[in-house]
Amino acid sequence: ICVGSTVTVIDEDEDEDTYKIVGSVEADSFNNKISNESPLGQALLGHKENDIVTVAAPNGEYTLTVLKVC
């Protein structure tokens, strides 16, 4: 996963989401474009499909599983 990747993840509650990793200027949470500098963006960078990723968010850690990377 790198800047420009579109990533589909599933969380612990089995909720699936798709995000595009973008630079901070292009970030738009309403359109699922997340900054590479955000906690989620930073956690996803460098991972690949089937990896389990721990995100250190302000309200506590959570894990995601990477389902697909485009």
GROMACS elastic network, one bead per residue, 0.5 to 0.9 nm:
[ bonds ]
;  ai    aj funct       b0    kb
    1     4     6  0.83096   500
    1     5     6  0.58488   500
    1     6     6  0.81491   500
    1     7     6  0.75912   500
    1    21     6  0.83143   500
    1    44     6  0.65040   500
    1    45     6  0.50139   500
    1    47     6  0.53370   500
    1    48     6  0.60459   500
    1    49     6  0.87836   500
    1    69     6  0.68047   500
    1    70     6  0.84720   500
    2     5     6  0.55816   500
    2     6     6  0.89370   500
    2    21     6  0.70416   500
    2    22     6  0.87429   500
    2    36     6  0.82215   500
    2    44     6  0.81421   500
    2    45     6  0.54021   500
    2    46     6  0.63410   500
    2    47     6  0.84191   500
    3     6     6  0.87723   500
    3    20     6  0.80897   500
    3    21     6  0.50842   500
    3    22     6  0.53378   500
    3    23     6  0.69279   500
    3    35     6  0.85271   500
    3    36     6  0.65600   500
    3    41     6  0.88044   500
    3    45     6  0.77577   500
    4    20     6  0.64920   500
    4    21     6  0.53623   500
    4    22     6  0.56856   500
    4    23     6  0.84422   500
    4    70     6  0.87881   500
    5    19     6  0.82954   500
    5    20     6  0.57661   500
    5    21     6  0.55800   500
    5    22     6  0.79761   500
    5    69     6  0.65499   500
    5    70     6  0.56397   500
    6    18     6  0.69230   500
    6    19     6  0.56171   500
    6    21     6  0.63845   500
    6    33     6  0.89644   500
    6    68     6  0.81266   500
    6    69     6  0.57831   500
    6    70     6  0.50775   500
    7    17     6  0.82308   500
    7    18     6  0.54602   500
    7    19     6  0.52619   500
    7    20     6  0.61935   500
    7    21     6  0.76985   500
    7    44     6  0.86695   500
    7    49     6  0.88721   500
    7    66     6  0.71721   500
    7    67     6  0.75950   500
    7    68     6  0.57413   500
    7    70     6  0.64626   500
    8    16     6  0.69750   500
    8    17     6  0.56246   500
    8    19     6  0.64347   500
    8    20     6  0.88816   500
    8    65     6  0.86673   500
    8    66     6  0.61784   500
    8    67     6  0.54339   500
    8    68     6  0.50309   500
    8    69     6  0.65419   500
    8    70     6  0.87277   500
    9    15     6  0.82728   500
    9    16     6  0.56546   500
    9    17     6  0.55143   500
    9    18     6  0.63241   500
    9    19     6  0.82267   500
    9    64     6  0.61430   500
    9    65     6  0.54710   500
    9    67     6  0.52325   500
    9    68     6  0.70864   500
   10    13     6  0.78947   500
   10    14     6  0.55956   500
   10    15     6  0.54347   500
   10    17     6  0.64303   500
   10    18     6  0.88787   500
   10    63     6  0.88153   500
   10    64     6  0.55754   500
   10    65     6  0.53372   500
   10    66     6  0.66995   500
   10    67     6  0.69048   500
   11    14     6  0.52051   500
   11    15     6  0.54859   500
   11    16     6  0.66409   500
   11    17     6  0.84055   500
   11    62     6  0.80650   500
   11    63     6  0.63438   500
   11    65     6  0.64567   500
   12    15     6  0.74154   500
   12    62     6  0.79004   500
   12    63     6  0.66511   500
   12    64     6  0.67060   500
   12    65     6  0.84121   500
   13    16     6  0.88720   500
   16    67     6  0.89094   500
   17    32     6  0.85572   500
   18    32     6  0.69727   500
   18    68     6  0.88703   500
   19    31     6  0.83889   500
   19    33     6  0.57440   500
   19    34     6  0.65990   500
   20    31     6  0.88630   500
   20    32     6  0.63553   500
   20    34     6  0.61555   500
   20    35     6  0.85024   500
   21    27     6  0.81859   500
   21    32     6  0.87073   500
   21    33     6  0.60228   500
   21    34     6  0.52218   500
   21    35     6  0.58764   500
   21    36     6  0.58523   500
   21    41     6  0.64077   500
   21    44     6  0.87757   500
   21    45     6  0.85971   500
   22    25     6  0.80098   500
   22    26     6  0.60008   500
   22    27     6  0.60970   500
   22    33     6  0.62763   500
   22    34     6  0.58997   500
   22    35     6  0.50430   500
   22    36     6  0.58719   500
   22    37     6  0.89546   500
   22    41     6  0.84566   500
   23    26     6  0.55395   500
   23    27     6  0.64247   500
   23    34     6  0.78747   500
   23    35     6  0.51829   500
   23    36     6  0.57364   500
   23    37     6  0.75445   500
   24    27     6  0.52441   500
   24    28     6  0.89440   500
   24    34     6  0.77751   500
   24    36     6  0.66720   500
   24    37     6  0.65897   500
   24    38     6  0.82547   500
   25    28     6  0.87603   500
   25    35     6  0.79213   500
   26    33     6  0.73683   500
   26    34     6  0.81392   500
   26    35     6  0.73787   500
   27    31     6  0.86245   500
   27    32     6  0.82427   500
   27    33     6  0.51513   500
   27    34     6  0.50615   500
   27    35     6  0.50939   500
   27    36     6  0.86399   500
   28    31     6  0.55457   500
   28    32     6  0.63515   500
   28    34     6  0.63582   500
   28    35     6  0.81344   500
   29    33     6  0.54942   500
   29    34     6  0.60527   500
   29    35     6  0.88138   500
   30    33     6  0.75564   500
   31    34     6  0.86514   500
   34    37     6  0.83594   500
   34    38     6  0.69893   500
   34    40     6  0.77093   500
   34    41     6  0.62737   500
   35    38     6  0.52769   500
   35    39     6  0.86359   500
   35    40     6  0.81919   500
   35    41     6  0.57381   500
   35    42     6  0.82322   500
   36    39     6  0.80985   500
   36    40     6  0.78135   500
   36    42     6  0.55151   500
   36    43     6  0.87781   500
   36    44     6  0.84781   500
   36    45     6  0.74766   500
   37    40     6  0.81472   500
   37    41     6  0.59590   500
   37    42     6  0.56759   500
   38    41     6  0.50188   500
   38    42     6  0.59137   500
   38    43     6  0.83915   500
   39    42     6  0.52475   500
   39    43     6  0.61131   500
   39    44     6  0.87059   500
   39    55     6  0.64122   500
   39    56     6  0.62213   500
   39    57     6  0.58768   500
   39    58     6  0.83507   500
   40    43     6  0.51493   500
   40    44     6  0.62344   500
   40    45     6  0.87935   500
   40    54     6  0.88299   500
   40    55     6  0.58394   500
   40    56     6  0.77362   500
   40    57     6  0.74875   500
   41    44     6  0.52860   500
   41    45     6  0.63225   500
   41    55     6  0.88895   500
   42    45     6  0.54754   500
   42    46     6  0.88078   500
   42    55     6  0.83043   500
   43    46     6  0.82653   500
   43    47     6  0.83264   500
   43    53     6  0.65745   500
   43    54     6  0.66850   500
   43    55     6  0.55200   500
   43    56     6  0.76849   500
   44    47     6  0.57785   500
   44    48     6  0.85027   500
   44    53     6  0.66732   500
   44    54     6  0.85887   500
   44    55     6  0.81362   500
   44    66     6  0.84484   500
   45    48     6  0.87375   500
   47    50     6  0.87539   500
   47    51     6  0.63371   500
   47    52     6  0.85189   500
   47    53     6  0.78034   500
   47    66     6  0.79851   500
   48    51     6  0.57821   500
   48    66     6  0.68083   500
   48    67     6  0.86038   500
   48    68     6  0.79935   500
   48    69     6  0.69278   500
   49    52     6  0.88053   500
   49    65     6  0.80331   500
   49    66     6  0.50620   500
   49    67     6  0.54289   500
   49    68     6  0.54462   500
   49    69     6  0.62692   500
   50    65     6  0.61208   500
   50    66     6  0.50931   500
   50    67     6  0.57251   500
   50    68     6  0.78418   500
   51    64     6  0.83525   500
   51    65     6  0.57834   500
   51    66     6  0.54793   500
   51    67     6  0.81123   500
   52    63     6  0.66948   500
   52    64     6  0.57131   500
   52    66     6  0.64415   500
   53    62     6  0.83561   500
   53    63     6  0.54395   500
   53    64     6  0.52014   500
   53    65     6  0.61426   500
   53    66     6  0.74614   500
   54    61     6  0.66292   500
   54    62     6  0.57009   500
   54    64     6  0.65208   500
   54    65     6  0.89353   500
   55    60     6  0.83192   500
   55    61     6  0.54454   500
   55    62     6  0.53956   500
   55    63     6  0.60056   500
   55    64     6  0.76893   500
   56    59     6  0.82766   500
   56    60     6  0.62095   500
   56    62     6  0.69098   500
   56    63     6  0.89424   500
   57    60     6  0.51851   500
   57    61     6  0.55702   500
   57    62     6  0.75333   500
   58    61     6  0.79749   500
   66    69     6  0.75929   500
